[in-house]
Amino acid sequence: NNNNNNNNNNSNIVKYSQYNPKKFEKKETIAMKIMFDNPILQENSQLLCLPIEILLIIFNFILLRDILNLYLSCKYLATLFHNPLFTHLIYDASNYSPRYCYIGHSSTISCLQIRDNTLYSSSLDGQLRVWDTRTKEHKLLLSGKPGINCFEFIQNFLYIGFYNGEIYRCATHSTKEKSILADAEVLSLFSFNNQLWSGCSNGKISIFSKSLKLQKQLNEHKWKVHCFLLWFDYICSGSADCTIKIWKQIDSQEIIVHKELKQHKFAINSMTNFENNLWSSSKNEIICWSINGDCLRIVNVDEIGGGLFNIKAFGLNLIGGAANSTDIIIFRPNIVNSTTFLKSHLGSILNIVCNRYCFYSAGSDCIIIEWGI
């Protein structure tokens, strides 16, 4: 009887034993041509035995968390989910909602980073807090001097940049240990090969050793250096002078400009690596670049409902804080009309960091929201 009830309840499921090749022949030919025109997929013959319609039915009955595990752990399935017929199954923005709200800051949250299960946040009032994302407990690591703009890690040391040009170094479990004074306001910090790169408001990039000894200064940018990104073996810097410099490090002393990208018309506020291409954002456009420095695509903000700030790659999506509202904008670069707006913040969203299954957003409303399934 139980079997009969199950059969009645699941009458819309196609049984593999009832599979009729003629019924699916035309659809399968078109879909297979789209999906399996890839040498990586051709080497995996087991899943090719199932028609695409049955694969779709199977995955519709799998929890989203399990699908994410498959996507992140299997190269074959990762390629499979990029097919337009499957993309609704994974990283659907409508599946994400506020899961927890971290409260503790009393001023605009200026920087946000996550390391394993530990979330670090800083604010303009000079506080740097550490949050355990499992227990939700937190502690105040640093408090006092206002104006924290950014921070970065090198091994177990934390480097903090201030608006007055100071850079502090401290261990992640203790208070301030050492500080130096940069040429101007420190807007961005980035670590590479145990060196600390700092971007300043005067356009200079200073490179320090772990002990904060100045090793080199780069003067190619003309104005504020807002962001850095490691892209393959290159370091990219985005600036308010509307250019991206792609740096190639020859050795610890010699660093050259490998390429310069000049397509932007406004200040560049963030960059991310999405599907091996560089994506950069400004208030009016988002641009996709190839490794050769070619402009592959320009996304006008009208296409996605607004400009993005702090753009990040999250699964098959690009995500960022809306430039002119309090929304989080999520969109799929390869799908038209795929924009989703997530609403919960009361102020501008200035920071977004992504984990495997969730992401965190923060900004001028002094709170951090964890978004999950």
C-alpha positions as CSV (number, residue, x, y, z in Angstrom):
1,N,0.0,0.0,0.0
2,N,2.8,2.4,0.9
3,N,4.4,1.7,-2.5
4,N,1.1,2.4,-4.2
5,N,0.7,5.7,-2.3
6,N,4.2,6.7,-3.2
7,N,3.6,6.0,-6.8
8,N,0.4,8.1,-6.8
9,N,2.1,11.0,-5.1
10,N,5.1,10.9,-7.4
11,S,3.3,10.2,-10.6
12,N,5.0,13.1,-12.4
13,I,8.4,11.4,-11.9
14,V,9.8,9.7,-15.0
15,K,11.1,6.2,-14.1
16,Y,14.3,5.2,-15.8
17,S,12.8,1.8,-16.7
18,Q,10.0,3.7,-18.6
19,Y,12.4,5.8,-20.6
20,N,11.5,5.8,-24.2
21,P,14.4,7.0,-26.5
22,K,12.0,8.1,-29.2
23,K,10.0,10.3,-26.8
24,F,13.1,12.3,-25.8
25,E,15.1,11.9,-29.0
26,K,14.6,15.4,-30.5
27,K,14.9,17.3,-27.2
28,E,17.9,15.3,-26.2
29,T,19.8,15.9,-29.4
30,I,19.5,19.7,-29.0
31,A,20.3,19.7,-25.3
32,M,23.2,17.3,-25.5
33,K,24.8,19.4,-28.2
34,I,24.6,22.4,-25.9
35,M,25.7,20.6,-22.8
36,F,28.3,18.1,-23.8
37,D,30.2,20.1,-26.4
38,N,33.1,20.1,-24.1
39,P,36.1,17.7,-23.9
40,I,36.0,17.6,-20.1
41,L,32.4,16.3,-20.2
42,Q,33.1,13.8,-23.0
43,E,35.6,12.0,-20.7
44,N,32.8,11.4,-18.1
45,S,30.6,8.8,-19.7
46,Q,28.6,7.6,-16.7
47,L,26.2,10.5,-16.5
48,L,26.0,10.7,-20.2
49,C,23.9,7.5,-20.1
50,L,21.0,9.5,-18.6
51,P,18.9,11.8,-20.7
52,I,19.0,15.4,-19.7
53,E,15.3,15.4,-18.7
54,I,15.9,12.7,-16.1
55,L,19.0,14.5,-14.7
56,L,16.9,17.6,-14.3
57,I,14.2,15.7,-12.4
58,I,16.9,14.1,-10.2
59,F,18.5,17.4,-9.2
60,N,15.1,19.0,-8.5
61,F,14.7,16.5,-5.6
62,I,18.2,17.3,-4.1
63,L,18.6,19.9,-1.4
64,L,20.3,23.1,-2.5
65,R,23.1,22.6,0.0
66,D,23.9,19.2,-1.5
67,I,23.8,20.6,-5.0
68,L,26.3,23.3,-3.8
69,N,28.6,20.5,-2.5
70,L,28.4,18.7,-5.9
71,Y,29.1,22.0,-7.7
72,L,32.2,22.8,-5.5
73,S,33.7,19.3,-5.4
74,C,33.2,17.9,-8.9
75,K,34.6,19.5,-12.0
76,Y,32.2,17.7,-14.3
77,L,29.1,18.8,-12.4
78,A,30.4,22.3,-12.1
79,T,30.5,22.4,-15.9
80,L,27.1,20.8,-16.1
81,F,25.4,23.4,-13.9
82,H,26.6,26.2,-16.2
83,N,24.2,24.9,-18.8
84,P,21.1,27.3,-19.0
85,L,18.8,24.3,-18.4
86,F,20.4,23.6,-15.0
87,T,21.4,27.0,-13.7
88,H,18.1,27.6,-11.9
89,L,19.1,24.8,-9.5
90,I,22.2,26.4,-8.1
91,Y,22.9,29.8,-6.5
92,D,19.3,31.0,-7.1
93,A,19.3,34.4,-5.2
94,S,15.7,33.8,-4.2
95,N,16.9,31.0,-1.9
96,Y,19.0,33.4,0.2
97,S,17.6,35.4,3.1
98,P,19.0,37.1,6.3
99,R,20.1,34.3,8.7
100,Y,21.8,36.3,11.4
101,C,22.5,39.9,12.3
102,Y,25.8,40.8,14.0
103,I,25.4,43.9,16.2
104,G,28.3,45.6,18.0
105,H,29.7,48.5,15.9
106,S,28.6,52.1,16.5
107,S,29.8,53.6,13.2
108,T,30.1,52.8,9.5
109,I,31.7,49.4,8.9
110,S,34.6,50.1,6.6
111,C,36.1,46.7,6.0
112,L,35.1,43.1,6.3
113,Q,37.1,39.9,5.9
114,I,36.5,36.2,6.8
115,R,39.1,33.5,7.6
116,D,37.7,30.0,8.0
117,N,34.9,30.5,10.7
118,T,36.2,33.8,12.0
119,L,34.8,37.1,10.7
120,Y,36.8,40.3,11.1
121,S,35.2,43.8,10.9
122,S,36.4,47.3,11.3
123,S,34.6,50.6,11.6
124,L,35.3,54.3,11.3
125,D,35.1,54.9,15.0
126,G,38.3,52.9,15.5
127,Q,36.9,49.5,16.5
128,L,38.0,46.2,15.1
129,R,35.9,43.2,16.2
130,V,36.3,39.5,15.8
131,W,33.2,37.2,15.4
132,D,32.9,33.5,15.6
133,T,30.4,32.6,12.8
134,R,29.5,29.3,14.5
135,T,28.8,30.4,18.1
136,K,28.1,34.1,17.1
137,E,30.3,35.2,20.0
138,H,32.5,38.2,19.4
139,K,35.2,40.3,21.1
140,L,36.7,43.7,20.7
141,L,40.3,43.3,19.3
142,L,41.1,47.0,19.0
143,S,39.5,50.3,20.1
144,G,40.7,53.8,20.4
145,K,42.1,55.7,17.4
146,P,39.2,56.5,15.0
147,G,39.3,56.2,11.2
148,I,40.0,52.6,10.3
149,N,39.7,52.3,6.5
150,C,41.0,48.8,5.8
151,F,43.0,45.9,7.2
152,E,44.9,42.9,5.8
153,F,46.5,39.7,7.0
154,I,50.0,38.3,6.5
155,Q,50.2,34.9,8.3
156,N,49.3,35.6,12.0
157,F,49.7,39.4,11.8
158,L,47.0,41.9,11.2
159,Y,47.8,45.2,9.4
160,I,45.4,48.1,9.8
161,G,45.2,51.2,7.7
162,F,43.9,54.6,9.0
163,Y,42.7,57.7,7.3
164,N,45.5,59.7,8.9
165,G,48.1,57.6,7.0
166,E,49.1,55.3,9.8
167,I,49.5,51.6,9.4
168,Y,49.4,49.4,12.6
169,R,50.7,45.9,12.9
170,C,49.5,43.6,15.6
171,A,49.1,39.8,16.2
172,T,45.6,38.5,15.6
173,H,45.2,37.7,19.3
174,S,46.8,40.8,20.9
175,T,46.8,44.6,20.8
176,K,48.9,47.1,18.8
177,E,52.5,46.1,18.3
178,K,54.0,48.5,15.8
179,S,53.0,51.4,13.5
180,I,54.4,53.5,10.7
181,L,53.2,56.6,8.9
182,A,52.5,56.4,5.2
183,D,52.5,59.4,2.8
184,A,48.7,59.9,2.8
185,E,45.4,58.4,3.8
186,V,45.6,54.6,3.5
187,L,42.6,53.4,1.5
188,S,43.4,49.8,0.7
189,L,45.8,47.0,1.9
190,F,46.8,43.8,0.1
191,S,49.2,41.0,0.9
192,F,51.3,39.1,-1.7
193,N,54.4,37.0,-1.1
194,N,54.7,38.1,2.5
195,Q,54.7,41.7,1.4
196,L,52.2,44.4,2.3
197,W,50.9,46.6,-0.5
198,S,49.1,49.9,0.5
199,G,47.1,52.1,-1.7
200,C,46.9,55.8,-0.7
201,S,44.7,58.8,-1.5
202,N,47.6,60.5,-3.4
203,G,47.8,57.6,-5.9
204,K,51.0,56.1,-4.5
205,I,51.4,52.4,-3.8
206,S,53.9,51.6,-1.0
207,I,55.2,48.0,-0.6
208,F,56.4,47.0,2.9
209,S,58.0,43.9,4.4
210,K,56.3,42.0,7.2
211,S,58.1,44.2,9.7
212,L,56.8,47.3,8.0
213,K,60.1,48.3,6.4
214,L,59.5,50.2,3.2
215,Q,60.8,48.3,0.2
216,K,59.4,50.0,-2.9
217,Q,57.1,52.8,-4.0
218,L,55.0,52.8,-7.2
219,N,53.9,56.2,-8.5
220,E,52.0,55.3,-11.8
221,H,48.5,56.1,-10.5
222,K,47.5,59.7,-10.4
223,W,44.8,59.5,-7.7
224,K,43.2,57.4,-5.0
225,V,44.0,53.6,-5.1
226,H,40.8,52.0,-4.0
227,C,41.4,48.3,-4.4
228,F,43.8,45.4,-5.2
229,L,43.2,42.0,-6.7
230,L,45.4,38.9,-7.4
231,W,44.6,37.7,-10.9
232,F,46.6,34.7,-12.0
233,D,50.2,35.8,-11.4
234,Y,49.5,39.5,-11.6
235,I,48.5,42.1,-9.1
236,C,45.8,44.5,-10.2
237,S,45.2,48.0,-8.7
238,G,42.1,50.0,-9.3
239,S,42.1,53.8,-8.9
240,A,40.0,56.9,-8.9
241,D,42.0,58.0,-12.0
242,C,39.7,55.5,-13.9
243,T,42.6,53.1,-14.7
244,I,43.6,49.6,-13.7
245,K,47.3,48.8,-13.5
246,I,48.3,45.2,-13.9
247,W,51.6,44.7,-12.2
248,K,54.1,42.0,-12.8
249,Q,56.6,41.2,-10.0
250,I,59.9,40.2,-11.4
251,D,61.6,39.9,-8.0
252,S,61.3,41.5,-4.6
253,Q,62.7,44.8,-5.9
254,E,61.6,45.0,-9.6
255,I,57.9,45.5,-10.3
256,I,56.7,46.7,-13.7
257,V,53.4,47.7,-15.3
258,H,52.4,44.7,-17.5
259,K,49.2,46.3,-18.8
260,E,47.1,49.4,-18.3
261,L,43.3,49.2,-18.7
262,K,41.6,52.5,-19.5
263,Q,38.0,51.8,-20.5
264,H,36.3,53.1,-17.4
265,K,34.9,56.7,-17.3
266,F,34.6,57.0,-13.5
267,A,36.5,55.9,-10.4
268,I,37.0,52.2,-10.0
269,N,35.7,51.0,-6.7
270,S,36.2,47.2,-6.8
271,M,37.4,44.2,-8.8
272,T,36.8,40.5,-8.7
273,N,37.9,37.3,-10.6
274,F,34.9,35.7,-12.2
275,E,35.4,32.6,-14.5
276,N,39.0,33.6,-15.0
277,N,38.1,37.1,-16.3
278,L,38.7,40.3,-14.4
279,W,35.5,42.2,-13.6
280,S,35.8,45.8,-12.4
281,S,33.0,48.2,-11.3
282,S,32.4,51.9,-11.1
283,K,29.3,53.9,-10.5
284,N,28.0,53.7,-14.0
285,E,29.3,50.4,-15.5
286,I,30.8,47.0,-14.9
287,I,33.5,45.9,-17.3
288,C,34.8,42.4,-18.1
289,W,38.5,42.0,-19.2
290,S,40.4,39.1,-20.7
291,I,43.9,38.1,-19.5
292,N,45.2,39.9,-22.6
293,G,43.7,43.2,-21.4
294,D,40.9,43.2,-24.0
295,C,37.5,44.6,-23.0
296,L,35.2,41.7,-23.5
297,R,32.0,43.3,-22.3
298,I,30.6,46.4,-20.7
299,V,27.5,46.0,-18.5
300,N,25.6,49.3,-18.2
301,V,24.1,49.8,-14.8
302,D,20.6,50.2,-16.4
303,E,20.8,46.5,-17.4
304,I,21.0,45.3,-13.8
305,G,19.0,48.1,-12.1
306,G,21.9,50.1,-10.6
307,G,25.6,50.5,-10.1
308,L,27.6,48.1,-7.9
309,F,30.0,48.8,-5.1
310,N,32.4,46.1,-3.7
311,I,31.6,43.6,-6.5
312,K,32.3,39.9,-5.7
313,A,32.0,36.6,-7.4
314,F,29.6,34.2,-5.7
315,G,29.0,30.9,-7.5
316,L,27.5,31.6,-10.9
317,N,26.6,35.2,-9.8
318,L,28.1,38.6,-9.4
319,I,27.1,40.3,-6.2
320,G,27.6,43.8,-4.8
321,G,26.0,46.6,-2.9
322,A,23.8,49.0,-4.9
323,A,25.5,52.4,-5.4
324,N,22.3,54.4,-5.1
325,S,20.2,52.4,-2.6
326,T,20.4,50.0,0.4
327,D,19.9,46.9,-1.7
328,I,22.2,44.0,-2.5
329,I,22.2,43.4,-6.2
330,I,22.8,39.8,-7.5
331,F,22.9,39.1,-11.2
332,R,24.0,36.5,-13.7
333,P,26.3,38.0,-16.3
334,N,25.3,35.5,-19.0
335,I,21.6,35.6,-18.5
336,V,19.3,38.6,-19.4
337,N,16.9,39.9,-16.8
338,S,18.5,37.8,-14.0
339,T,18.8,40.6,-11.4
340,T,17.6,40.0,-7.9
341,F,17.5,42.6,-5.1
342,L,17.9,41.6,-1.5
343,K,16.6,44.0,1.1
344,S,17.4,44.2,4.8
345,H,20.0,46.9,5.3
346,L,19.0,50.5,6.4
347,G,22.1,52.1,4.9
348,S,24.5,51.9,2.0
349,I,26.3,48.5,1.6
350,L,30.0,49.1,1.5
351,N,31.4,45.6,2.1
352,I,30.6,42.1,1.0
353,V,32.6,38.9,1.7
354,C,31.6,35.4,0.5
355,N,32.0,32.0,2.0
356,R,31.2,28.6,0.5
357,Y,27.5,28.6,1.3
358,C,26.8,32.1,2.5
359,F,27.9,35.7,2.3
360,Y,28.1,38.7,4.7
361,S,27.2,42.3,4.0
362,A,27.9,45.5,6.0
363,G,27.9,49.2,5.6
364,S,26.7,52.5,7.0
365,D,24.0,51.1,9.2
366,C,26.7,49.6,11.5
367,I,25.4,46.0,11.3
368,I,26.6,42.9,9.6
369,I,24.1,40.5,8.0
370,E,24.8,36.9,7.3
371,W,22.8,35.6,4.2
372,G,22.2,31.9,3.8
373,I,20.0,29.2,2.5
